[in-house]
């Protein structure tokens, strides 16, 4: 029972730490917000007072995690850093999280899990923290705490991709209507960004800002599709770029892409519907069927126990 409680506490601590590090991004810099607040109030304050007025997480935890990540990153291969940066972008870049901070969160999670379990073994009178079994269990939980941020990041990537896939047909319909009405492609993307508040609209808005800052449209669209990691978006961007290069009607391309996305969304819904009976099989077999058997067979078993057969099988007197 104690081991189960320890496992739950360790997993909860690691999950909480990772969620704090990957929570939703804030639009304003906390320090800038504090500066504006003190400027509006008209009070004369030093920079030290302004920094001390920031939340504890922004003042202590995140800078410390960033410094730990910068130290750990010296021993990390560049391929792993690039892969982590890409995963963070695919997750929507939560809270502007950098690869250094993410690696620090992984090491902190592993250290917390290992230290806590080592302390439990140190306080337990029946187990030595330096025994082979204790060290092996501690190492396992350190690895668990180290990989939990990766699991949470992968989960966030999956949720974001699913949301984008669901909203793509509607967004392409709006793009098609705007282009057929005479708007340019950039202006149509701006309409999508203004109309909706979802991950796809945010991605379109970021691509538009990159185009306005001087990046070529095809490069901005390719980067946008890379940040999503969705096959449908790669196909859509390739069709748009090919349309520009070959001079094909943009409205026609968008109409074809919109119909294709809607068909794929329907196919995904049908696929999920076909998986439903298999997913229902396990809770039915483990929870529903035993209850039904108990309700049906319980009275019969009680009657049999009170009969002559009960005297034979159950030794009734």
Secondary structure, DSSP 8 states (H G I E B T S, - for coil): -HHHHHHHHHHHHHHHHHHHHTS---SS-HHHHHHHHHHHHT----HHHHHHTS-HIIIIIHHHHHHHHHHHGGGS-HHHHHHHHHHHHHTT-GGG--HHHHHHHHHHHHHHHHHHHHHHHHH-TTS-TTSHHHHHHHHHHHHHHHHHHHHHHHHHHHHHHHHHHHHHHHHHHHHHHHHHTT--HHHHHHHHHHH--SHHHHHHHHHHHHHHTT--HHHHHHHHHHHHT-HHHHHHHHHHHHHHHHT--HHHHHHHHHHHHHHHHHHHHHHHHHHHHHHHHHHIIIIIHHHHHHHHHHHHHHHHHHSHHHHHHH---
